[in-house]
């Protein structure tokens, strides 16, 4: 059976965590990690992301609290703004059920208000470390299992719809 390709995005700081998650989802999905040759010298980032949207069927954005945002006098941790943009881009390309956001559980992240109603994959906060710690692996398993379940359900739904169209 063909495994559907999934774009896996993260910040540079969250890359060790994203790599572990990408390795764990390989059972059911074909992860395309953002730093694996997608962005090439001399090319424009938005074009590369567009190419990824054409090559992949899903997106999994791994949000880690890497930045601080001060808005209306209040400061809060937030994910990198490019990840919010990429989530929006892939949601526009694939639909909301095929573009997932994972964020630390209990973190009071400053996210755009339009994302507050979105059900996110939540994982226990981790410290990025090398080698991988047991806590990081447990959190990565939480994200990977939730993503495999949600995206697997969507992939099966897409396959049934494709078969029904073929029969017509």
HELIX and SHEET records of a PDB file:
HELIX    1   1 UNK A   15  UNK A   25  1                                  11    
HELIX    2   2 UNK A   45  UNK A   55  1                                  11    
HELIX    3   3 UNK A   81  UNK A   94  1                                  14    
HELIX    4   4 UNK A   96  UNK A   98  5                                   3    
HELIX    5   5 UNK A  113  UNK A  115  5                                   3    
HELIX    6   6 UNK A  134  UNK A  167  1                                  34    
SHEET    1   A 5 UNK A  29  UNK A  33  0                                        
SHEET    2   A 5 UNK A   4  UNK A  10  1                                        
SHEET    3   A 5 UNK A  58  UNK A  62  1                                        
SHEET    4   A 5 UNK A  99  UNK A 104  1                                        
SHEET    5   A 5 UNK A 121  UNK A 123  1                                        
SHEET    1   B 2 UNK A  67  UNK A  71  0                                        
SHEET    2   B 2 UNK A  74  UNK A  78 -1                                        
END                                                                             
